[in-house]
Amino acid sequence: MDTEAQQTERDRSSRPFESENSDASEDNSDGSEEISDTRGQEGRSRFALVSWIADWLPGGRISLTLLVCLLFLLLLNAFVARPFQIPSGSMESGLRIGDRVLVNKLAYRFGAQPRRGDVIVFDGTGYFGDADYIKRVVGVGGDHVVCCDKKGRIVVNGRSVDESSFLYPGDSPSTVSFDVAVPEGTLFVLGDHRSDSSDSRDHLGSPGGGMIPVDDVVGRADWIVWPSGHATRLHRPDAYARVSAAESAHG
């Protein structure tokens, strides 16, 4: 009964409008009123379609609104940003177990590449395990990464890196010695909690030599969004700022 009453009211309100537009169209010889009326009809058609969908869905307009929001979130998750939960302590103390981080999936699109110091999420299938992992980029394609110098620091392209601003308190840069050349199109990654992280060091003898293909990177972790008391933006540290480009280091 309510639906029929609403439809009757809409029908009544539309008649004077249509009549007035018809009269105006006859008085106006340049056709402008006819264009306006066409636009009005298109607008009413779209409104009618929305109303029809809302009437068809259980719950009406509330369900339609929720469906649109869900579709928006799915598109956002697929192409723009994606939330991840930190499952282990390998990136402490910056990222704690249970933290939710927002991963920017557009960070390395349109020609951009991961940079040293970035915290990335990548698909470890075939390299680390059948799961997504979060680590820090220490070396990019063409880099020469060595552990360690006389002071126990990691050396990238001949430059010692002071990682104290993000390394887990009490950890050394690495208890495992390595001397690797990072192939083009791949990354050498380490966890910030070196004594509690399975990373590129542990897979040097595995297929791929512990390197992560850039194509397998999901995106860059830009924000801690939960818990609210720990929410913050993740910045690239200055530790690698003085590292020379690979070409200069080898030139």
ZIRA-V334349 format. One line per field, one symbol per residue. phi: phi as a letter, one per 20 degrees, with the letter a starting at -180 (. if undefined). psi: psi as a letter, one per 40 degrees, with the letter a starting at -180 (. if undefined). A space follows every 10 residues. Layout:
phi: ???
psi: ???
This chain:
phi: .fffffffff fffeffffff fffffffdee nfffffffff ffffffffff ffffffffnm ffffffffff ffffffffcd bbecdfebef dfefddgnfd ddeeeegdel nfcgdgnfec dbeegncdqe aeccbdfdcd gnfddccbef enefdclndf deeffcfggn eegaedebbc defgnccdcc efegfccebg fecfeegnmn edfgfeffrd fdbedbfffd faeedffege fefffgfffe e
psi: dddddddddd dddddddddd dddddddhee eddddddddd dddddddddd ddddddhheb dddddddddd ddddddddec ihiihheiee eiedhiheih ihhheedfif eiiiiheihi hiheheddig iiihihhdii heihhihiad eeiihhfehh hhedeeihhe iidiehiigi hhiieiihii idgdefhhad defdeihefe ihhdeehdah hdiheiidee hihhihiede dehiidddde .
